[in-house]
Amino acid sequence: MTLVEFIKVISETDKTAKCVMLSSKEEADGYLTGQAYPLPDKATSEPFTLRKRGENLRGSYPFCNNSKRLDTFMPYDYAKNVGIYFNHCD
């Protein structure tokens, strides 16, 4: 499966960023596939901290049922507003 998740940076230091998870809107373009877009005003988690790694953010974040998962987040270009591919049935 190719799942897409979005976060929003709410504050940052030189080495870390405090973030929240965001809701997303999915537009299907096939059977369980399509493009996902962030909903920047719809936070779905308590704040958590990620480490800065270049222009990406990396670390553990709330995933499902309060478990932890290590992952990397890349910046989303709101100016282009291009969807990110998802596939729920790989």
N, C-alpha and C positions, 0 to 999 in steps of 0.2 A: 504494500500500500504506500502511496505517496500522500502523506498528510501534511497540511500547511498550518502553521500556527504563527500568530503575530504577537509582538510585545510592543509596549510603549515605554520609552525612557522618561521617567518623571524627575530624576535628578542624577547628577554625575560628579565624580571627582576625576583626578588624573588617571586613576587605575581602575575604577569601578563605575557601574551604572546601576541605579535603583530602577526597577522596572515593574510593570504589571502586565498580565496576559490580556489580550483583546479578543473580543468576539470577531467573527468574520462573516462575510456574505459569500455564498457560493453560487456561481452561475454555471449550470450544467451545459456541456456541449456534446454529451454522449452518455452512454450507460454508466453512471456513477463516476464520470470524469468531468472536468471543466476547469474553471478559473476561480480562485479565491481572492477576496479583497478584504483588507482590514476595515473594521469599524472603529476609528480612533477614539470615539467618545464612549465606548462600551467596555470598560475594564471588567474582567471576570476573576481576578485573583487579588490576594493581598500583595503588597510590595515585596519583592525579593531582589537580591543583588547578583549581578553577573560581572565577570572580569572583562576589561577591554583587551582586545587582541587585534591591533590595527584598527580598521573601521568596523570589525565584527565584535560581537559580544559572546562570551563563552562561560558556561558553568551549569550548575544544577538549578532547576526551576520547578515549580509545582506542575505536575502533569495530570494524572488522574488519581483520584482517591488519596490525595496528599502524598503520593510517592514521589521520589526524586529521580530525575533523568538528566544526564549530562548531554548538552547539545550546544550548537553554535547558531547564532542569529546574525543575519546579514541585514544591512539597512534596506528599507523599502522606499522607493522613490515616489512620494505622493504626487509630485509634479507630473510624472508620466502616467500615474494611475493604471499601470499594467497589471493584470491579474497574474497570480502565481498558479501554475498547473497543479491539480490534485487528481488522484485516482484512488477510489475507495475499494477497488477490487483487483489489484495486481495479483 
